[in-house]
Amino acid sequence: MSAKTIKRWFFWTHLIAGLIAGIFVLCMSFTGVLLTYERQIVEFSERLYDVEVSTKEDSASQTKPTDRTRISTDEVVSILQQLKPNEPHIYVRWVNREGAVIPAWAGRHSFLLHPYTGEILREGEGMVGEFFHVVTDFHRYLSFAGDYRAIGKNITAYANLVFIFLIVSGLYLWLPKRFNLRAFKQQTLLLKTYQNSHHRNRQWHFVFGIWCLIPLFVIALTATIFHFDWANKAIYGAFGESVPAREQHEGITSLAADLVPYETLFKAAQQHASANEYEDWYSMWMEIGEHKHEARFFIDKSIGHRQELAYSLFFDTQTGEVTQVLRKQDWSLGGQAWGTARFLHTGEYFGVIGQTVAGLVSLLACVLVYTGIVLAWRRLVSEPKRLRQYD
């Protein structure tokens, strides 16, 4: 089989696959753009509820915060228990900022609490949170709900596999006939002027495609771990490990067995953070009610759960003793690889720069879908119609 025949086969397969999956790739790419800075935007929306801390002047004419005592962790838990007595699984998030509102969850029910009075400032996710919830559902399930959610998930899963093929086959089709500097410049740089719209769309498709190729491939490839068992087996199997089984533990119905005050545990977590070069933590999450007699503190220097900038600290709620300290390097190699892949998908592995790159290439993926469909329309419809007019 000649190289020309192989390239023709790739071209038509690429075109047909793009037409079949294009609309779903567009949906995932566009929603990916909207989700780019989700964590930062949600964080900003919560900061709008922060309480302004008034100041007073001391004898040296310097301003200091007035003496206001924030509510304790136990008080937060008590408020949540009163609101949702049948939800012992509780999260409390402390932000290391004076006057910061307190996000808290009882099961799936979320609240924002006044840091000094415990007043409920907001119940539910709020408009911003709801928006991102809707976008995420569309990104993952095409907004299918109930028994149909699996259908939406399968559509996005297999559309993503087609997208991986489009990226790989697109690279092969991009390769110029002659390997020289002039040919590569024509394939990698936008032109100042174009002969017509077809010429422009073709150039955009080639140029944007090659510049986005590596990050798009990483985003699409890492997405497979959310959809397919074989992808998870592959990532763990590469390190000679099996995919961890889901944890099975006794359901917690009450927090009455927790003897050590949660505020005591919180202060112990703060001391542990300071002793381990985490005194500048941004937020600290406390989780209780997931495992019996256990409180987990997630101490994070970042807004976006960057694994290298966070660790988990576990306490026995009956003795107050630290039972485990878990950092990323303490995970198995397979677990570390999975965690890296998960945050590579969103770009968060590289912080806000990675998020920006992920969002930008997702936007350009929308352009690739548009130019690809326009070029396919010309090839399959416009051009044959024009030729028939001359017959």
GIVENNOR-V752412 format. One record per pair of residues at least 24 apart in sequence whose ideal C-beta (glycine too) atoms are under 10 Angstrom apart, sorted by the first residue. I is the first residue (numbers start at 1). J is the second residue. D is the distance in whole Angstrom. If there is no record, write none. Layout:
# GIVENNOR-V752412
i:I j:J d:D
i:I j:J d:D
This chain:
# GIVENNOR-V752412
i:3 j:177 d:10
i:4 j:177 d:10
i:6 j:172 d:9
i:7 j:172 d:7
i:7 j:173 d:7
i:7 j:175 d:9
i:7 j:177 d:9
i:9 j:169 d:10
i:10 j:168 d:10
i:10 j:169 d:5
i:10 j:170 d:9
i:10 j:172 d:6
i:10 j:173 d:6
i:11 j:169 d:8
i:11 j:172 d:9
i:11 j:173 d:6
i:11 j:379 d:9
i:12 j:379 d:10
i:13 j:165 d:8
i:13 j:166 d:10
i:13 j:169 d:7
i:14 j:165 d:8
i:14 j:166 d:6
i:14 j:168 d:9
i:14 j:169 d:4
i:14 j:170 d:6
i:14 j:172 d:9
i:14 j:173 d:6
i:14 j:372 d:9
i:14 j:376 d:10
i:15 j:166 d:10
i:15 j:169 d:10
i:15 j:173 d:10
i:15 j:372 d:8
i:15 j:373 d:10
i:15 j:375 d:8
i:15 j:376 d:5
i:15 j:379 d:7
i:15 j:380 d:8
i:16 j:376 d:9
i:16 j:380 d:10
i:17 j:159 d:10
i:17 j:161 d:10
i:17 j:162 d:5
i:17 j:163 d:9
i:17 j:165 d:6
i:17 j:166 d:6
i:17 j:169 d:8
i:18 j:162 d:8
i:18 j:163 d:9
i:18 j:165 d:9
i:18 j:166 d:6
i:18 j:169 d:9
i:18 j:170 d:9
i:18 j:368 d:9
i:18 j:369 d:8
i:18 j:372 d:5
i:18 j:373 d:7
i:18 j:375 d:9
i:18 j:376 d:7
i:19 j:372 d:8
i:19 j:373 d:7
i:19 j:376 d:6
i:19 j:377 d:9
i:19 j:380 d:8
i:20 j:158 d:10
i:20 j:159 d:8
i:20 j:162 d:7
i:21 j:155 d:9
i:21 j:156 d:10
i:21 j:158 d:8
i:21 j:159 d:4
i:21 j:160 d:9
i:21 j:161 d:9
i:21 j:162 d:4
i:21 j:163 d:6
i:21 j:165 d:9
i:21 j:166 d:7
i:21 j:369 d:9
i:22 j:159 d:9
i:22 j:162 d:9
i:22 j:163 d:9
i:22 j:166 d:9
i:22 j:368 d:9
i:22 j:369 d:5
i:22 j:370 d:9
i:22 j:372 d:6
i:22 j:373 d:6
i:22 j:376 d:8
i:23 j:159 d:9
i:23 j:369 d:8
i:23 j:373 d:9
i:24 j:142 d:8
i:24 j:152 d:10
i:24 j:155 d:6
i:24 j:156 d:6
i:24 j:157 d:10
i:24 j:158 d:9
i:24 j:159 d:4
i:24 j:160 d:8
i:24 j:162 d:8
i:24 j:163 d:8
i:24 j:369 d:10
i:25 j:156 d:9
i:25 j:159 d:6
i:25 j:160 d:8
i:25 j:162 d:8
i:25 j:163 d:5
i:25 j:166 d:8
i:25 j:220 d:9
i:25 j:365 d:7
i:25 j:366 d:9
i:25 j:368 d:8
i:25 j:369 d:6
i:25 j:372 d:9
i:26 j:159 d:10
i:26 j:365 d:8
i:26 j:366 d:6
i:26 j:368 d:9
i:26 j:369 d:4
i:26 j:370 d:8
i:26 j:372 d:10
i:26 j:373 d:9
i:27 j:138 d:7
i:27 j:139 d:8
i:27 j:142 d:7
i:27 j:143 d:10
i:27 j:155 d:9
i:27 j:156 d:8
i:27 j:159 d:8
i:27 j:366 d:10
i:27 j:369 d:10
i:28 j:138 d:9
i:28 j:139 d:6
i:28 j:140 d:9
i:28 j:142 d:9
i:28 j:156 d:6
i:28 j:159 d:7
i:28 j:160 d:7
i:28 j:163 d:8
i:28 j:219 d:9
i:28 j:220 d:9
i:28 j:223 d:8
i:28 j:362 d:8
i:28 j:365 d:8
i:28 j:366 d:10
i:29 j:139 d:10
i:29 j:163 d:9
i:29 j:216 d:9
i:29 j:219 d:9
i:29 j:361 d:9
i:29 j:362 d:5
i:29 j:363 d:7
i:29 j:364 d:9
i:29 j:365 d:4
i:29 j:366 d:5
i:29 j:367 d:9
i:29 j:368 d:8
i:29 j:369 d:7
i:30 j:135 d:9
i:30 j:138 d:9
i:30 j:139 d:9
i:30 j:362 d:8
i:30 j:363 d:8
i:30 j:365 d:9
i:30 j:366 d:6
i:30 j:369 d:9
i:31 j:132 d:10
i:31 j:134 d:10
i:31 j:135 d:5
i:31 j:136 d:8
i:31 j:137 d:9
i:31 j:138 d:5
i:31 j:139 d:4
i:31 j:140 d:9
i:31 j:142 d:10
i:31 j:156 d:10
i:31 j:362 d:9
i:32 j:135 d:9
i:32 j:139 d:7
i:32 j:219 d:8
i:32 j:223 d:10
i:32 j:345 d:9
i:32 j:346 d:9
i:32 j:347 d:10
i:32 j:358 d:7
i:32 j:359 d:7
i:32 j:361 d:9
i:32 j:362 d:4
i:32 j:363 d:9
i:32 j:365 d:8
i:32 j:366 d:9
i:33 j:135 d:10
i:33 j:358 d:9
i:33 j:359 d:5
i:33 j:360 d:9
i:33 j:361 d:10
i:33 j:362 d:5
i:33 j:363 d:5
i:33 j:364 d:10
i:33 j:365 d:9
i:33 j:366 d:7
i:34 j:131 d:8
i:34 j:132 d:8
i:34 j:134 d:10
i:34 j:135 d:5
i:34 j:136 d:9
i:34 j:138 d:9
i:34 j:139 d:8
i:34 j:359 d:9
i:34 j:362 d:9
i:35 j:132 d:7
i:35 j:135 d:6
i:35 j:136 d:7
i:35 j:139 d:7
i:35 j:346 d:8
i:35 j:355 d:9
i:35 j:358 d:9
i:35 j:359 d:8
i:35 j:362 d:9
i:36 j:346 d:8
i:36 j:347 d:8
i:36 j:352 d:10
i:36 j:355 d:6
i:36 j:356 d:7
i:36 j:357 d:10
i:36 j:358 d:7
i:36 j:359 d:3
i:36 j:360 d:8
i:36 j:362 d:7
i:36 j:363 d:9
i:37 j:303 d:10
i:37 j:304 d:9
i:37 j:352 d:8
i:37 j:355 d:6
i:37 j:356 d:8
i:37 j:359 d:7
i:38 j:128 d:9
i:38 j:129 d:9
i:38 j:131 d:9
i:38 j:132 d:5
i:38 j:135 d:8
i:38 j:136 d:8
i:38 j:304 d:9
i:38 j:346 d:9
i:38 j:348 d:10
i:38 j:355 d:9
i:39 j:132 d:9
i:39 j:302 d:9
i:39 j:303 d:5
i:39 j:304 d:5
i:39 j:305 d:8
i:39 j:346 d:9
i:39 j:348 d:8
i:39 j:352 d:10
i:39 j:355 d:8
i:40 j:303 d:6
i:40 j:304 d:8
i:40 j:352 d:7
i:40 j:355 d:8
i:41 j:128 d:6
i:41 j:129 d:10
i:41 j:131 d:9
i:41 j:132 d:8
i:42 j:103 d:9
i:42 j:125 d:9
i:42 j:126 d:9
i:42 j:128 d:6
i:42 j:129 d:6
i:42 j:131 d:10
i:42 j:132 d:7
i:42 j:303 d:9
i:43 j:95 d:9
i:43 j:103 d:10
i:43 j:128 d:10
i:43 j:282 d:9
i:43 j:283 d:9
i:43 j:303 d:5
i:43 j:304 d:9
i:44 j:128 d:8
i:44 j:303 d:10
i:45 j:112 d:10
i:45 j:122 d:10
i:45 j:125 d:10
i:45 j:126 d:6
i:45 j:127 d:8
i:45 j:128 d:4
i:45 j:129 d:7
i:45 j:131 d:10
i:45 j:132 d:10
i:46 j:93 d:9
i:46 j:95 d:8
i:46 j:100 d:8
i:46 j:101 d:6
i:46 j:102 d:10
i:46 j:103 d:6
i:46 j:112 d:6
i:46 j:121 d:10
i:46 j:122 d:9
i:46 j:126 d:8
i:46 j:128 d:9
i:46 j:129 d:9
i:47 j:95 d:9
i:47 j:97 d:8
i:47 j:99 d:10
i:47 j:100 d:8
i:47 j:101 d:8
i:48 j:101 d:9
i:48 j:112 d:10
i:48 j:121 d:10
i:48 j:122 d:10
i:48 j:126 d:9
i:48 j:128 d:9
i:49 j:99 d:10
i:49 j:100 d:9
i:49 j:101 d:4
i:49 j:102 d:9
i:49 j:103 d:9
i:49 j:112 d:5
i:49 j:113 d:9
i:49 j:114 d:8
i:49 j:115 d:10
i:49 j:121 d:5
i:49 j:122 d:6
i:49 j:126 d:9
i:50 j:95 d:9
i:50 j:97 d:7
i:50 j:98 d:9
i:50 j:99 d:5
i:50 j:100 d:6
i:50 j:101 d:5
i:50 j:112 d:10
i:50 j:115 d:8
i:50 j:121 d:10
i:51 j:98 d:9
i:51 j:99 d:4
i:51 j:100 d:8
i:51 j:101 d:7
i:51 j:114 d:6
i:51 j:115 d:6
i:51 j:116 d:6
i:51 j:117 d:9
i:51 j:119 d:10
i:51 j:121 d:9
i:52 j:98 d:10
i:52 j:99 d:6
i:53 j:97 d:10
i:53 j:98 d:5
i:53 j:99 d:4
i:53 j:100 d:10
i:53 j:115 d:9
i:53 j:116 d:9
i:54 j:99 d:10
i:65 j:98 d:6
i:65 j:99 d:8
i:68 j:98 d:9
i:68 j:99 d:9
i:68 j:115 d:9
i:68 j:116 d:5
i:68 j:117 d:10
i:69 j:115 d:10
i:69 j:116 d:7
i:70 j:94 d:9
i:70 j:98 d:9
i:70 j:99 d:9
i:70 j:100 d:9
i:70 j:102 d:8
i:70 j:114 d:9
i:70 j:115 d:5
i:70 j:116 d:6
i:70 j:117 d:10
i:70 j:118 d:10
i:71 j:102 d:8
i:71 j:113 d:7
i:71 j:114 d:8
i:71 j:115 d:7
i:71 j:116 d:7
i:71 j:117 d:7
i:71 j:118 d:5
i:71 j:119 d:10
i:71 j:263 d:9
i:72 j:118 d:10
i:72 j:261 d:8
i:72 j:262 d:8
i:72 j:263 d:4
i:72 j:264 d:9
i:72 j:266 d:8
i:72 j:267 d:10
i:73 j:102 d:9
i:73 j:104 d:10
i:73 j:261 d:8
i:73 j:262 d:4
i:73 j:263 d:4
i:73 j:264 d:9
i:73 j:265 d:7
i:73 j:266 d:5
i:73 j:267 d:9
i:73 j:269 d:10
i:73 j:286 d:6
i:73 j:288 d:10
i:73 j:295 d:10
i:74 j:258 d:10
i:74 j:261 d:5
i:74 j:262 d:5
i:74 j:263 d:5
i:74 j:264 d:9
i:74 j:265 d:10
i:74 j:266 d:9
i:75 j:102 d:10
i:75 j:113 d:9
i:75 j:118 d:6
i:75 j:262 d:9
i:75 j:263 d:8
i:76 j:102 d:6
i:76 j:104 d:6
i:76 j:111 d:9
i:76 j:113 d:6
i:76 j:115 d:10
i:76 j:118 d:7
i:76 j:262 d:8
i:76 j:263 d:9
i:76 j:266 d:10
i:76 j:286 d:9
i:77 j:104 d:8
i:77 j:106 d:9
i:77 j:255 d:7
i:77 j:258 d:9
i:77 j:261 d:10
i:77 j:262 d:6
i:77 j:263 d:9
i:77 j:286 d:9
i:77 j:288 d:7
i:77 j:289 d:9
i:78 j:118 d:9
i:78 j:262 d:10
i:79 j:104 d:8
i:79 j:106 d:9
i:79 j:111 d:8
i:79 j:113 d:7
i:79 j:118 d:5
i:79 j:119 d:9
i:79 j:120 d:8
i:80 j:104 d:6
i:80 j:105 d:8
i:80 j:106 d:4
i:80 j:107 d:9
i:80 j:109 d:8
i:80 j:111 d:7
i:80 j:113 d:9
i:81 j:106 d:8
i:81 j:254 d:10
i:81 j:255 d:7
i:82 j:106 d:10
i:83 j:109 d:7
i:83 j:111 d:7
i:83 j:120 d:8
i:83 j:123 d:9
i:84 j:108 d:10
i:84 j:109 d:5
i:84 j:111 d:9
i:85 j:254 d:10
i:86 j:253 d:8
i:86 j:254 d:10
i:87 j:289 d:8
i:88 j:251 d:9
i:88 j:252 d:5
i:88 j:253 d:6
i:88 j:254 d:6
i:88 j:255 d:5
i:88 j:256 d:9
i:88 j:258 d:10
i:88 j:288 d:8
i:88 j:289 d:4
i:88 j:290 d:9
i:89 j:251 d:9
i:89 j:252 d:7
i:89 j:255 d:10
i:89 j:287 d:8
i:89 j:288 d:8
i:89 j:289 d:4
i:89 j:290 d:6
i:90 j:252 d:10
i:90 j:255 d:8
i:90 j:262 d:9
i:90 j:286 d:8
i:90 j:287 d:7
i:90 j:288 d:5
i:90 j:289 d:5
i:90 j:290 d:9
i:90 j:295 d:10
i:91 j:285 d:6
i:91 j:286 d:7
i:91 j:287 d:5
i:91 j:288 d:8
i:91 j:289 d:9
i:91 j:290 d:9
i:91 j:296 d:10
i:91 j:298 d:9
i:92 j:262 d:8
i:92 j:266 d:8
i:92 j:284 d:9
i:92 j:285 d:7
i:92 j:286 d:5
i:92 j:287 d:8
i:92 j:288 d:8
i:92 j:297 d:10
i:93 j:283 d:6
i:93 j:284 d:7
i:93 j:285 d:5
i:93 j:286 d:8
i:93 j:287 d:10
i:93 j:298 d:9
i:93 j:300 d:9
i:94 j:266 d:7
i:94 j:269 d:9
i:94 j:270 d:9
i:94 j:281 d:9
i:94 j:283 d:7
i:94 j:284 d:5
i:94 j:285 d:8
i:94 j:286 d:8
i:94 j:297 d:9
i:95 j:281 d:10
i:95 j:282 d:7
i:95 j:283 d:5
i:95 j:284 d:8
i:95 j:303 d:10
i:96 j:270 d:9
i:96 j:273 d:9
i:96 j:279 d:9
i:96 j:280 d:8
i:96 j:281 d:6
i:96 j:282 d:6
i:96 j:283 d:7
i:96 j:284 d:7
i:96 j:299 d:10
i:96 j:300 d:10
i:96 j:301 d:10
i:97 j:282 d:8
i:97 j:283 d:9
i:100 j:283 d:9
i:103 j:283 d:9
i:103 j:285 d:9
i:104 j:286 d:9
i:105 j:285 d:10
i:105 j:287 d:9
i:106 j:289 d:9
i:107 j:289 d:9
i:140 j:223 d:10
i:140 j:226 d:8
i:140 j:227 d:9
i:153 j:226 d:9
i:153 j:227 d:7
i:154 j:227 d:8
i:156 j:223 d:8
i:156 j:226 d:9
i:156 j:227 d:8
i:157 j:223 d:8
i:157 j:224 d:8
i:157 j:226 d:8
i:157 j:227 d:4
i:157 j:228 d:7
i:157 j:231 d:10
i:158 j:227 d:8
i:158 j:228 d:10
i:159 j:220 d:10
i:160 j:219 d:9
i:160 j:220 d:6
i:160 j:221 d:9
i:160 j:223 d:5
i:160 j:224 d:7
i:160 j:226 d:9
i:160 j:227 d:7
i:160 j:228 d:10
i:161 j:220 d:8
i:161 j:221 d:10
i:161 j:223 d:9
i:161 j:224 d:7
i:161 j:227 d:9
i:161 j:228 d:8
i:161 j:231 d:10
i:162 j:220 d:10
i:163 j:216 d:8
i:163 j:217 d:9
i:163 j:219 d:9
i:163 j:220 d:5
i:163 j:221 d:10
i:163 j:223 d:9
i:163 j:365 d:8
i:163 j:368 d:10
i:163 j:369 d:10
i:164 j:216 d:9
i:164 j:217 d:7
i:164 j:219 d:10
i:164 j:220 d:5
i:164 j:221 d:6
i:164 j:223 d:9
i:164 j:224 d:8
i:165 j:220 d:10
i:166 j:209 d:9
i:166 j:216 d:9
i:166 j:220 d:9
i:166 j:365 d:10
i:166 j:368 d:8
i:166 j:369 d:10
i:166 j:372 d:8
i:167 j:209 d:8
i:167 j:212 d:9
i:167 j:213 d:6
i:167 j:214 d:9
i:167 j:216 d:6
i:167 j:217 d:5
i:167 j:219 d:10
i:167 j:220 d:6
i:167 j:221 d:9
i:167 j:365 d:10
i:167 j:368 d:10
i:168 j:213 d:9
i:168 j:217 d:8
i:168 j:220 d:10
i:170 j:205 d:8
i:170 j:206 d:9
i:170 j:209 d:5
i:170 j:210 d:8
i:170 j:212 d:10
i:170 j:213 d:7
i:170 j:216 d:10
i:170 j:368 d:8
i:170 j:372 d:9
i:171 j:209 d:8
i:171 j:210 d:8
i:171 j:213 d:6
i:171 j:214 d:10
i:171 j:217 d:9
i:173 j:205 d:10
i:173 j:206 d:9
i:173 j:209 d:9
i:174 j:205 d:9
i:174 j:206 d:6
i:174 j:207 d:9
i:174 j:209 d:6
i:174 j:210 d:6
i:174 j:213 d:8
i:175 j:210 d:10
i:176 j:206 d:10
i:184 j:210 d:9
i:197 j:374 d:8
i:197 j:378 d:9
i:198 j:374 d:8
i:198 j:375 d:7
i:198 j:378 d:6
i:198 j:379 d:10
i:198 j:382 d:9
i:198 j:383 d:10
i:200 j:371 d:9
i:200 j:374 d:10
i:201 j:367 d:10
i:201 j:370 d:8
i:201 j:371 d:4
i:201 j:372 d:9
i:201 j:373 d:10
i:201 j:374 d:5
i:201 j:375 d:6
i:201 j:378 d:8
i:202 j:371 d:8
i:202 j:374 d:9
i:202 j:375 d:6
i:202 j:378 d:9
i:203 j:371 d:9
i:204 j:364 d:9
i:204 j:367 d:6
i:204 j:368 d:8
i:204 j:370 d:9
i:204 j:371 d:5
i:204 j:372 d:10
i:204 j:374 d:10
i:204 j:375 d:10
i:205 j:367 d:8
i:205 j:368 d:6
i:205 j:369 d:10
i:205 j:370 d:9
i:205 j:371 d:4
i:205 j:372 d:6
i:205 j:374 d:9
i:205 j:375 d:6
i:206 j:368 d:10
i:206 j:371 d:9
i:207 j:364 d:10
i:208 j:361 d:9
i:208 j:363 d:10
i:208 j:364 d:5
i:208 j:365 d:8
i:208 j:366 d:10
i:208 j:367 d:6
i:208 j:368 d:6
i:208 j:371 d:8
i:209 j:364 d:8
i:209 j:365 d:9
i:209 j:367 d:9
i:209 j:368 d:6
i:209 j:371 d:9
i:209 j:372 d:9
i:211 j:360 d:10
i:211 j:361 d:8
i:211 j:364 d:8
i:212 j:357 d:10
i:212 j:360 d:8
i:212 j:361 d:4
i:212 j:362 d:9
i:212 j:363 d:9
i:212 j:364 d:5
i:212 j:365 d:7
i:212 j:367 d:9
i:212 j:368 d:7
i:213 j:361 d:9
i:214 j:361 d:9
i:215 j:344 d:9
i:215 j:347 d:8
i:215 j:354 d:9
i:215 j:357 d:6
i:215 j:358 d:7
i:215 j:360 d:8
i:215 j:361 d:5
i:215 j:362 d:9
i:215 j:364 d:10
i:215 j:365 d:10
i:216 j:358 d:9
i:216 j:361 d:5
i:216 j:362 d:8
i:216 j:364 d:8
i:216 j:365 d:6
i:216 j:368 d:8
i:217 j:361 d:10
i:218 j:341 d:9
i:218 j:344 d:6
i:218 j:345 d:8
i:218 j:347 d:9
i:218 j:349 d:10
i:218 j:357 d:10
i:218 j:358 d:9
i:218 j:361 d:9
i:219 j:344 d:8
i:219 j:345 d:6
i:219 j:346 d:8
i:219 j:347 d:8
i:219 j:357 d:10
i:219 j:358 d:6
i:219 j:361 d:7
i:219 j:362 d:7
i:219 j:365 d:9
i:220 j:345 d:9
i:220 j:365 d:9
i:221 j:341 d:8
i:221 j:344 d:9
i:221 j:345 d:9
i:222 j:338 d:10
i:222 j:340 d:9
i:222 j:341 d:4
i:222 j:342 d:7
i:222 j:343 d:9
i:222 j:344 d:5
i:222 j:345 d:4
i:222 j:346 d:9
i:222 j:349 d:10
i:223 j:341 d:9
i:223 j:342 d:10
i:223 j:345 d:6
i:224 j:341 d:9
i:224 j:345 d:10
i:225 j:337 d:10
i:225 j:338 d:7
i:225 j:341 d:6
i:225 j:342 d:7
i:225 j:345 d:8
i:226 j:341 d:10
i:226 j:342 d:8
i:226 j:345 d:8
i:231 j:338 d:10
i:231 j:341 d:9
i:232 j:334 d:9
i:232 j:338 d:7
i:232 j:341 d:10
i:233 j:334 d:10
i:235 j:334 d:6
i:235 j:335 d:10
i:235 j:337 d:5
i:235 j:338 d:6
i:235 j:340 d:9
i:235 j:341 d:6
i:236 j:332 d:8
i:236 j:333 d:9
i:236 j:334 d:4
i:236 j:335 d:8
i:236 j:337 d:8
i:236 j:338 d:7
i:237 j:334 d:8
i:238 j:333 d:9
i:238 j:334 d:7
i:238 j:337 d:7
i:239 j:332 d:7
i:239 j:333 d:4
i:239 j:334 d:4
i:239 j:335 d:9
i:239 j:336 d:9
i:239 j:337 d:7
i:239 j:338 d:10
i:240 j:332 d:10
i:240 j:333 d:8
i:240 j:334 d:8
i:241 j:332 d:6
i:241 j:333 d:7
i:241 j:334 d:4
i:241 j:335 d:8
i:241 j:337 d:9
i:241 j:338 d:10
i:242 j:334 d:8
i:243 j:334 d:8
i:243 j:335 d:10
i:243 j:338 d:9
i:244 j:332 d:8
i:244 j:334 d:8
i:244 j:335 d:7
i:244 j:338 d:9
i:247 j:290 d:9
i:247 j:291 d:9
i:249 j:290 d:8
i:249 j:291 d:6
i:249 j:292 d:7
i:249 j:294 d:10
i:250 j:291 d:9
i:250 j:292 d:6
i:251 j:289 d:10
i:251 j:292 d:9
i:252 j:288 d:8
i:252 j:289 d:5
i:252 j:290 d:7
i:252 j:291 d:8
i:252 j:292 d:6
i:252 j:293 d:10
i:252 j:294 d:10
i:253 j:289 d:9
i:254 j:289 d:9
i:255 j:288 d:6
i:255 j:289 d:6
i:255 j:292 d:10
i:255 j:295 d:10
i:255 j:317 d:8
i:257 j:292 d:7
i:257 j:293 d:6
i:257 j:317 d:7
i:257 j:318 d:7
i:258 j:288 d:7
i:258 j:289 d:9
i:258 j:292 d:9
i:258 j:293 d:7
i:258 j:294 d:9
i:258 j:295 d:7
i:258 j:315 d:10
i:258 j:316 d:10
i:258 j:317 d:4
i:258 j:318 d:7
i:259 j:293 d:9
i:259 j:316 d:9
i:259 j:317 d:7
i:259 j:318 d:5
i:259 j:319 d:8
i:259 j:320 d:8
i:260 j:293 d:10
i:260 j:295 d:8
i:260 j:315 d:7
i:260 j:316 d:8
i:260 j:317 d:6
i:260 j:318 d:7
i:260 j:319 d:7
i:260 j:320 d:4
i:260 j:321 d:9
i:261 j:317 d:10
i:261 j:320 d:9
i:262 j:286 d:7
i:262 j:288 d:7
i:262 j:295 d:7
i:262 j:315 d:9
i:262 j:317 d:8
i:264 j:315 d:9
i:264 j:320 d:6
i:265 j:295 d:5
i:265 j:297 d:7
i:265 j:313 d:9
i:265 j:315 d:5
i:265 j:316 d:10
i:265 j:317 d:7
i:265 j:320 d:7
i:265 j:322 d:10
i:266 j:295 d:9
i:266 j:297 d:7
i:266 j:315 d:10
i:268 j:295 d:10
i:268 j:297 d:9
i:268 j:313 d:9
i:268 j:315 d:7
i:268 j:320 d:7
i:268 j:321 d:9
i:268 j:322 d:8
i:269 j:295 d:9
i:269 j:296 d:10
i:269 j:297 d:4
i:269 j:298 d:10
i:269 j:299 d:7
i:269 j:313 d:6
i:269 j:315 d:8
i:269 j:322 d:9
i:270 j:297 d:9
i:270 j:299 d:9
i:272 j:297 d:8
i:272 j:299 d:8
i:272 j:311 d:9
i:272 j:313 d:6
i:272 j:315 d:10
i:272 j:322 d:7
i:272 j:325 d:8
i:273 j:297 d:9
i:273 j:299 d:5
i:273 j:300 d:10
i:273 j:301 d:9
i:273 j:311 d:9
i:273 j:313 d:8
i:276 j:311 d:8
i:276 j:313 d:9
i:276 j:325 d:8
i:276 j:327 d:9
i:277 j:301 d:10
i:278 j:309 d:9
i:278 j:310 d:9
i:278 j:311 d:8
i:278 j:313 d:10
i:281 j:309 d:9
i:281 j:310 d:9
i:281 j:311 d:10
i:282 j:309 d:9
i:282 j:310 d:9
i:283 j:310 d:9
i:284 j:310 d:10
i:284 j:313 d:9
i:285 j:310 d:9
i:285 j:312 d:9
i:286 j:313 d:10
i:286 j:315 d:9
i:287 j:312 d:9
i:287 j:314 d:10
i:288 j:315 d:10
i:288 j:317 d:7
i:291 j:317 d:10
i:292 j:317 d:9
i:292 j:318 d:10
i:293 j:317 d:5
i:293 j:318 d:5
i:293 j:319 d:9
i:293 j:323 d:9
i:294 j:318 d:10
i:294 j:323 d:7
i:294 j:324 d:9
i:295 j:320 d:9
i:295 j:323 d:10
i:296 j:323 d:10
i:296 j:324 d:9
i:296 j:326 d:9
i:297 j:322 d:10
i:298 j:326 d:10
i:299 j:325 d:10
i:302 j:348 d:9
i:302 j:351 d:7
i:302 j:352 d:9
i:303 j:348 d:10
i:303 j:351 d:9
i:303 j:352 d:9
i:304 j:343 d:8
i:304 j:346 d:8
i:304 j:347 d:10
i:304 j:348 d:5
i:304 j:349 d:10
i:304 j:351 d:7
i:304 j:352 d:8
i:304 j:354 d:10
i:304 j:355 d:8
i:305 j:342 d:10
i:305 j:343 d:8
i:305 j:348 d:7
i:306 j:343 d:7
i:306 j:348 d:6
i:306 j:349 d:7
i:306 j:350 d:9
i:306 j:351 d:6
i:306 j:354 d:10
i:307 j:331 d:9
i:307 j:336 d:8
i:307 j:339 d:5
i:307 j:340 d:8
i:307 j:342 d:9
i:307 j:343 d:7
i:307 j:348 d:9
i:307 j:349 d:8
i:308 j:339 d:10
i:308 j:340 d:10
i:308 j:343 d:10
i:308 j:349 d:9
i:308 j:351 d:10
i:309 j:351 d:9
